[in-house]
Amino acid sequence: MNILITGASRGLGLNHAKILSKNKKNNIILTDISEGASSAFSNKDKKTLNKLLKNKNIHIIYSNLIFTNEIKLITTKIKKIFKNKIDAIICNAGGDIPGESITAFGNKSKTNDYMIPTIEFDQIYKRNFDTAFNILKKIVPLMKKNKHGKIITISSVNALLDQSNEFAYSTAKNSIIHFSKILARDLLKHNIQVNCICPGPTVTSRFLHTLKQRKKNETNILKKNKGLGRIAQPNDISNLIEFLLSKNAEILTGQIIAADYGYSIGK
Ligand SMILES: NC(=O)c1ccc[n+]([C@@H]2O[C@H](COP(=O)([O-])OP(=O)(O)OC[C@H]3O[C@@H](n4cnc5c(N)ncnc54)[C@H](O)[C@@H]3O)[C@@H](O)[C@H]2O)c1
């Protein structure tokens, strides 16, 4: 399969690449905002990336997905490596932090409810919605041409819970759900599946960095007293992605999947 993964030099995106690259038939293009993004929160991610890039079936391209003119760098790479035959995209770029750092480093907004400064709202919204919106507008026409494709979008359980905190992030991730449902319906006739994963708290370097900055009631996340009492590890989400890309999941489209050990339904 020819697979594109955005936001993939660290965290969950990198782990998806690691799992999917085990199948040597997969040819994978990773994208990220810049070379520095990989080590912004942990050097471990950079080491994993460097190891992964030794595989012949893994390629990387850096571009800021907020800027439509930078998307061209990715489409050129898709043309060169995939000859425009793209089978799947995982729109993973995002995160619950504002800022314009070129390494997508950042801290939580100090005011994170609807009183959040508008500039920070825009930054979080663009990081989570525009990054998927801009790239999908380029990928969908290619998939339509090929008459098949699998699109996986990444939202969050925050979009499913009406929490007053995380206002900008949950608004953006709700837009991802809305967009995913519209795309799924529109693309039925083109044999393109669209599914959206809403991960619950998942241990990544960015998650651990921002955890320290959350309010005390939020840091209780790690006390494992919600849902099934487990905190997701990156493999939990990557394994689900591997399944959604497999033949066994062809029955699914337009689904919004809470992958959270029952976090969004439990006490
Ligand atoms: N870890 C969690 O607990 C959790 C929970 C729910 C949803 N998610 C979502 O999963 C995804 C991955 O999260 P993560 O924890 O690995 O965080 P992360 O910050 O490590 O990963 C986000 C990736 O997106 C990239 N990115 C950010 N802005 C970009 C831009 N403008 N252009 C291109 N790339 C950009 C970053 O460089 C990074 O590689 C995100 O969409 C996040 O919102 C994570």
The ligand as an ORCA input file, in Angstrom:
! r2SCAN-3c Opt
* xyz 0 1
  N      -1.633     11.905     22.685
  C      -2.899     12.066     23.011
  O      -3.277     11.910     24.185
  C      -3.940     12.376     21.956
  C      -5.294     12.244     22.288
  C      -6.258     12.560     21.321
  C      -5.887     12.972     20.063
  N      -4.561     13.099     19.765
  C      -4.204     13.562     18.417
  O      -3.295     12.647     17.846
  C      -2.391     13.342     16.969
  C      -0.950     13.063     17.392
  O      -0.753     13.500     18.726
  P       0.632     13.299     19.524
  O       0.283     13.114     20.941
  O       1.492     12.329     18.831
  O       1.254     14.803     19.444
  P       2.496     15.404     18.637
  O       2.504     16.867     18.888
  O       3.725     14.652     18.967
  O       2.113     15.094     17.116
  C       1.550     16.057     16.258
  C       2.365     16.125     14.991
  O       1.772     17.104     14.132
  C       2.802     17.926     13.606
  N       2.282     19.237     13.246
  C       1.759     20.164     14.087
  N       1.441     21.273     13.391
  C       1.754     21.035     12.093
  C       1.671     21.789     10.891
  N       1.205     23.046     10.892
  N       2.089     21.245      9.746
  C       2.579     19.980      9.713
  N       2.691     19.212     10.811
  C       2.278     19.742     11.991
  C       3.828     17.998     14.744
  O       5.102     18.437     14.313
  C       3.813     16.562     15.238
  O       4.685     15.758     14.500
  C      -2.785     14.816     17.054
  O      -3.687     15.130     16.019
  C      -3.492     14.914     18.401
  O      -4.371     16.000     18.466
  C      -3.574     12.801     20.679
*
